[in-house]
Amino acid sequence: MAAVSTPWGEARRVEELSIAQRAGERRFASLVQLLETERGERLVRFAYTTGGVARRGPVTLRTRDIERLHAALERTPELRATLLAGDRER
């Protein structure tokens, strides 16, 4: 996968989930991405996308979107483990 630019340097995308959303006539998606730096540090990025281009926040999820997030995490086991485990690197 293509490199992703972060404040901590370049990272690769390990897993990603997308939640399609709509507000009136506007269509977009919220993304949750598991990234990994060259040194092996894992990062979680929340973003939204319009037209396939990831943009930085704010990211807003409705309660029903959170339910869909939980379902999508079942299909992204590494991202799920990272979000549920918290920061165990310390």
C-alpha positions as semicolon CSV with decimal commas, in nm:
position;residue;x (nm);y (nm);z (nm)
1;M;0,000;0,000;0,000
2;A;0,101;0,358;-0,053
3;A;0,280;0,546;0,222
4;V;0,072;0,774;0,442
5;S;0,214;1,100;0,572
6;T;0,178;1,158;0,948
7;P;0,331;1,407;1,196
8;W;0,563;1,120;1,302
9;G;0,682;1,052;0,946
10;E;0,576;0,812;0,675
11;A;0,367;0,509;0,768
12;R;0,207;0,222;0,582
13;R;-0,162;0,140;0,602
14;V;-0,208;-0,198;0,776
15;E;-0,589;-0,201;0,784
16;E;-0,869;0,040;0,712
17;L;-1,242;0,045;0,758
18;S;-1,487;0,282;0,597
19;I;-1,831;0,384;0,718
20;A;-2,050;0,531;0,444
21;Q;-2,256;0,829;0,565
22;R;-2,505;1,076;0,428
23;A;-2,630;1,413;0,550
24;G;-2,914;1,531;0,330
25;E;-2,783;1,504;-0,025
26;R;-2,415;1,500;0,079
27;R;-2,243;1,161;0,069
28;F;-1,912;1,091;0,240
29;A;-1,742;0,824;0,449
30;S;-1,556;0,818;0,778
31;L;-1,233;0,619;0,786
32;V;-1,051;0,446;1,069
33;Q;-0,700;0,345;0,965
34;L;-0,438;0,136;1,141
35;L;-0,096;0,267;1,035
36;E;0,254;0,146;1,112
37;T;0,571;0,353;1,102
38;E;0,905;0,224;0,973
39;R;1,007;0,167;1,337
40;G;0,700;-0,053;1,395
41;E;0,499;0,198;1,600
42;R;0,127;0,166;1,539
43;L;-0,095;0,469;1,490
44;V;-0,474;0,498;1,452
45;R;-0,601;0,773;1,225
46;F;-0,961;0,892;1,201
47;A;-1,048;1,083;0,884
48;Y;-1,332;1,139;0,643
49;T;-1,335;1,108;0,268
50;T;-1,516;1,280;-0,013
51;G;-1,451;1,156;-0,363
52;G;-1,192;0,906;-0,242
53;V;-0,959;1,166;-0,088
54;A;-0,890;1,129;0,286
55;R;-0,926;1,455;0,477
56;R;-0,848;1,537;0,836
57;G;-1,121;1,587;1,095
58;P;-1,327;1,667;1,261
59;V;-1,490;1,329;1,218
60;T;-1,845;1,302;1,350
61;L;-2,023;0,970;1,396
62;R;-2,387;0,923;1,484
63;T;-2,491;0,649;1,727
64;R;-2,599;0,426;1,440
65;D;-2,259;0,485;1,275
66;I;-2,088;0,362;1,594
67;E;-2,293;0,042;1,566
68;R;-2,165;0,002;1,210
69;L;-1,812;0,075;1,333
70;H;-1,840;-0,214;1,578
71;A;-1,958;-0,445;1,300
72;A;-1,676;-0,332;1,068
73;L;-1,416;-0,395;1,339
74;E;-1,506;-0,765;1,319
75;R;-1,359;-0,761;0,965
76;T;-1,038;-0,577;1,065
77;P;-0,887;-0,784;1,347
78;E;-0,562;-0,589;1,390
79;L;-0,742;-0,255;1,403
80;R;-0,996;-0,400;1,648
81;A;-0,721;-0,534;1,875
82;T;-0,537;-0,201;1,868
83;L;-0,846;0,005;1,953
84;L;-0,963;-0,229;2,229
85;A;-0,621;-0,292;2,383
86;G;-0,518;0,070;2,415
87;D;-0,154;0,171;2,429
88;R;0,048;-0,123;2,562
89;E;0,382;0,006;2,434
90;R;0,455;0,199;2,754
